[in-house]
Amino acid sequence: MRSYGQYCGLARSLEVVGDRWNLLIVRQLLLAPARYRDLIEGLPGIATNLLADRLRDLEASGVIERRLTGTGNTVEYALTPWGAQLREPIEGLIRWSTPLMTSGPGTDTFRPEWLALAVPALLAARVGDRPSATIGLEIGERTFQLRSARTGFEVAPHDGGELDATVRADPAFILGLAAGALSVDDALALGLRIDGDESVVRSAFAA
């Protein structure tokens, strides 16, 4: 492990998670524990040998751990309780990134499951007295559900349950709504579609 040689919490934190790809590996494991091949698929652009090196370093530092699943011959990686505490700073970076996201994806890769971290993180800064509701987020062929409650928000794959409304839109529009950069009316004018109770969507994405 390379050291900055500084007795500073930020410096010591960066010694553990500051290398390229480390926080993106943590992002994937905040979504769910994952096998090696799942991580390769969820981290487009990473070389297999580099992923192996990063996983080894993060495990040695106590950020992640290996577990045996199923019949005991499949290894998956998961965050340790200490590693899971990175959710808060990662969500803070997602909120900080809003000005960087306004230009849209361009040629960058996008995976719908990344919304599962981004949308609640962005909405958390604006959480207020919102009624409980479940809103479908349909992005391409994937449908996620956004659960809104007085305590906050969470996004997960749709479990097949009843939805109060469904939003169909490009991911950039959903991120814009969550960040407060777009109003529902703005997004509707740009092509967003809402099926079901529109008032629930307006309440969830209220500024």
Helices and strands as residue ranges (DSSP letters): H 9-17, H 22-31, E 34-35, H 36-42, H 48-60, E 64-69, E 74-79, H 81-84, H 87-96, H 98-101, G 112-114, H 115-124, E 133-139, E 142-149, E 152-157, E 165-168, H 171-179, H 184-189, E 193-196, H 198-204
